[in-house]
Amino acid sequence: MNSPRCIAEHFAGEQPVLAVEPLGNGLINDTYSVATAVGRFVLQRLNSEVFVRPDWVMANWRRLAAYAAKRAEAGGLRVPGLLIGADGGDVLIDDQGFSWRALEYLGPSESREALSRPAEATAVGEALARFHRLCADLPGEALHDTLPGFHITPTYYETYLQRLELPLRVAADADFRDCVAYIERHAAAIPVLEQAKQRGELVERVIHGDPKLNNFLFRPGSDSIIGLIDLDTVKPGLPHYDIGDCLRSCCHTDGDRFDLSTARRVLGGYLTVCGDLIDAAADESLYAAIWLIPFELGLRFFSDYLDGSRYFKVSDPLHNLRRALAQFRLCDSIAEQRAALESSISKARRGTV
């Protein structure tokens, strides 16, 4: 009962399963595309080391899908529904205790690993704003906190410091020392968003939590986005987390440079659609978020490297170390363009990008 094909048959109803193939390049869950005689669906095994309460993940997904189906604010943005299995439930626990689910395939659609046209970047920003507007009236207390501390950078930093005090499981080589030094040089910037929240300058709302580029589904051959997927991290948080993470994903180019032109388009699309969800006072923290989220991811990669790479999937023992160094180089590129980025934020707010 543990093979993906057997699990797929549980959710396929009376339709024979024709093929089960790995789908995407996610770092957390195992995902498959399932083909049947009448169409496709998506099959996922939840990573229980990351999501220790998969029942909470599923409860959030049910609530969001039902909410989105009734809201005009979605503006055509679709949320995948959950499929029902042979036992009448939408979760199957396999023989090893892992939780599996099947999701509606939103199609025709395609995910993209890189942006090739300015209109795509604008569409991503607009779609993220539509998602935030969709969730604006969804009470945060109605959702479980599936990842306590997620995107709370000071918490990641404290965990990192604790791991650093333990006996090292990795070599204290030049790359290791570079990461340690980089983190310490920028420690003062770590609490900036949380401090702004405590001062009342930023307000928590329901956010996506992981709006990287390949979680936006485009209509094939177009710049139109039809859906947003990978909703396991939907929870209360600062919209700034989503904006920073979206820009990190969309604007990270070869050589670990930050693409300012793409950032301008994404910000323009977002700030045009978001309305008063992000006010002028909150604009002051946007640059901080754009820099901090890649730093936070680098910190998380390096911490996971120190911990034996238990969280993120890796291809070799040094994979997370290389990922951390790449994120820190991206941070440096962002910092070099700070003045231009802050000017772009101001122009995007005025609609003059």
N, C-alpha and C positions, 0 to 999 in steps of 0.2 A: 504493500500500500504506500510505500515511500517514493516510488518512481514518479517523476513528473507526468508521465503518460497515464498512470493509474489515477493520479489526482485529477488530471484533466478530464478523464472519463466520468468522474464523480460529478463534475460541474457541467458536462456536455449534454445532459438530458438524454434523449433518445437518439441523438445524432452521433454517428461514429466519428471518432477522432482520427483525422487524416495525418496530422503532423504536429509535433511539439518541438519548437526550436528556441534556443536562447534569444532573448530580446534585450537590446540596449546595453549600456555599460555602467549601470548603477554600482555604487560602491558599498551598498548596504544589503538590500534584499536580492534574492534570486528571482529573475523574471523570465517568463517564457511567452512566446506567441503560439497560440493553439489554433489550428485550422480544422474546421469541421465541414460537413457537406453543405451547410447553409451560411457559413461565415466564419469569423474569427472572434476570439476573446483573449484576454491577457490573464495569465496565471502567475501568481507570486507566492513565494515562501518568505514569511517575515523573519528577519534576523532577530532571534530571541535574546542575543547578547546586547543588542542595541535597544530593542523595544521589549522591555521586560514585562509589560502588560499589553500583549497584543489585543486583548479584549477591549482595552481603552482605545487603541488605534482604530479598531473596527467600529466602535460606538461613535467616535468622532466622524468617521467617514460616512456612516449612515445619516448622521445628523446634518452634515454639510450637503450631501447629495439631495436629501429631501428638501432642505432649505433652498438650495440653488434652483431646484425644479420649479419653485413657486415665485421666483424673483425676477422681475423684468430688468433689474439693474445688471443682470448678467450680460446683457447686450450681445447675446449670441455665444457667450463663453460657456462651454459645456464642462460638466464634471462627470467622470465615469461612474456609472452605477454599479452596484454589486450584484453578482449572479447568485442564484439559489442552487444549492447542490441537491443530490439525490435524497438526502435526509431532511430536506426542508430548511436547512440553515445556510448561512453564507460564509461559514468558516469550517474547515476540516482540519482536525488534529491528526497528524500521522503517527506511525508507530514509535517515532523517536521524540514525540512531543512538540514538533514544529507546527506552527499554524500556517495554513494555506488559504488563499482566497482567489476568486475569479472576478475579473473586472470587465465591464463593457468595453468593447473596442470602439473608440471614437474614430470614425472614418467616413470617407477617405481622408487620411491625414498623414503627415510625416513630421518627424522631429529633425532638427538640424544641429549640427555640431559647431557650425560657424556661420556668421552672417556675411552675406556677399553683396547686399544692396542696402542703401540708406533706409528705404521704406520698411525693410524687415526690422531694423532697429527701432524705428518709430512705433511699429506695430507691437513689439515686445513691451515697450514702455506703456503703451495704451492698454494692452491686455492685463498687465500687472495692476494698473490703476483700476481697471474694471473689476478685477478680482477683489481688491481692497474695498471698492464701493459695494460690491455684492455682499461682502461679509460685514459691512459697517454696522448693521443693526442686529447681527448675530451675537447674543450675549456671550462674552468670554467665559463666564462661569458655566455655560452650557457644555463646554468642551473639557475633556480631560487633558491634563498636562502630560503628554506621552513621553516627553524628554525633559524632565526637570533640569533647569539650568541651561537649556539650549539657547545659544547666542548671548549668554550672559558672560561676557569676556572676562571680568574679574574672577568668576568662578573657575573658568578654564585655567587662568593663570595660577590660582591657588593650588589646583590639582597638579599642574605642571611642577610647581615648586616642591610639592610633597614627593612627587616621583623622582625629582632630581636629587633628593636627599637619600633615596634608597640606593643600594649597591647597583652599579651600572650593569646593564645587560648588553650594552653596545660599546663599540670602541670610542674612546675619547679622542677622535682624530680631528683634523682641521675643520671638516664640515660640521661636526658636532660642536666644536668651539665657536664656529661662526654663528650657528643657530642660537646658542646660549648667549653670546654677546649681543646679537641683534635684539633678542627679546628683552634683555636688560636695558639696552639703550632706549627702548621705547616703552618701558613699563609705565611711565607717567601718563601715557595716552590711553592706557587700557580701560580705565573707568569712565571715560568721557561721556558715553551715551547713557550709562546708568546714572551718572551724576545729573545729567540734563533731565532725565526722567524724575529723579528725586526732587529737583527744583521745580517741577511742574511744567517744564518747557516742552516735554514730549509726552504723548499719551499712548498707552497700550491699546491696541485693537487686535482683532483676529487677523493673523498673517498666514502666508503660505509656509514660510520657514525654509524652503529650499527651491527658490525660483530660478534655477540655472536654466540656461538656454534650451537644453534638450528636453525640458519639461513643458515647453510650450509646443502645442501641436498646430502646425501650419496646414492650410488647405494646399494640396499638391499643386505646384506650378504657380503659386500666388504668394502675396505678402499678407494674406489674411490669416489670423489665428483663430482656431475654432475651439480650443480647449486647453486646460492646464491640468497636468497630471502629477502623480507622486505626492499625494496629500497626507502622508503619514505624519508630517511635522506641522500640520495646521494646528494653531494654538494661539493664545493671547501673546502678543509681543509688540515690539515697535515696528511700524512700517519701514523705518530706516534700515532695519536688518534686511528686509526683503530687497529694498532698493540697492543697498550695498552689495548684496550677494548676486543680484541680477547683473549689475554692472561688472562685478568681478568675473562672472562667467562670460558675458558678451564681449568684454573689452580686453581680455587677456590674449595677447597675440604672441607670435613666435618671438623668441628672445626675451620672453616675460616682460614685454612692454605693455603699457596701458594705452588703448586706442581712444584718444580724446574725441575724435570725430564721431565715433560710434556712441560714446558716452553722451555727447550732446544730443544725439537723436533719441536715445532711450529716455533721457531726462525730459526732453521736450515732449515726447509722447506721454510720459507719465504725468507731468505737471499740468498738461493741457486737460487731461481727463479726471484727475483725482479730485478737483474742486477744493473744498475746504478741509479735506482729510489731512492735508499737510498745509499748515498756514505759514505765513511769512516768518514767524518766529522759529518754527521748526526747520525752515530752510537753512538756518544758521548751523544746524548739525548735520546737514547732508554731506558736506565734504568729509567730516569726521567719520561718518558711516562708510563712505566709499573707501577710505583708507583702512578703517578698523576691521572690516569684515574679512578682507584677504589676510590681514595680520592674524586675526582670530583663527582662520583656517590653517595658516602656517603653524600657529601655536598648537592646534589640535593634531595636525599631522606629526609634528615633532614629538608631542606627548605620547601619541600612539606608537611611534617608533621606539621611544624609551620603554614602553609597556609591552613590547613584543608584537605590535601590529595586530591587536585583537579587535579593533573597531572597524577600520577601513580595509577593504580587500586590497591585497598587494600581489605583485608579480614576483617579487624577490625581497630579501631582507632589508635592502636599502631604499626601497620604493618610497616609503613615507618620508625618509630623510630628503630625498630629491624633491618630493612634493613640497616640503616645508621651505626649502631653499628657493624654489620657484615662486612661491607666494611672497616671500620676503623681497625678492627682486621686483615683483609686481608692485609691492608697496612703495619701494623706492621710486619706481617710475611714476606712480600716482603723486608722490610728494614733490617730484620735480615739476609737475604740471599743476600744482595747487592753485596758483593765481588764475590760470586759464580755466580750471574746473569751477572755481568759485564764480568767475565771470559768467560761465556757461549756465550755472544754476540760476543766477540772477536774470539772465536773458530768457531762459526757459520759463521762468515764472511770469515774465512780461509777454511771453509768446513771440519773442523776436529771434529764436534760434534759426 
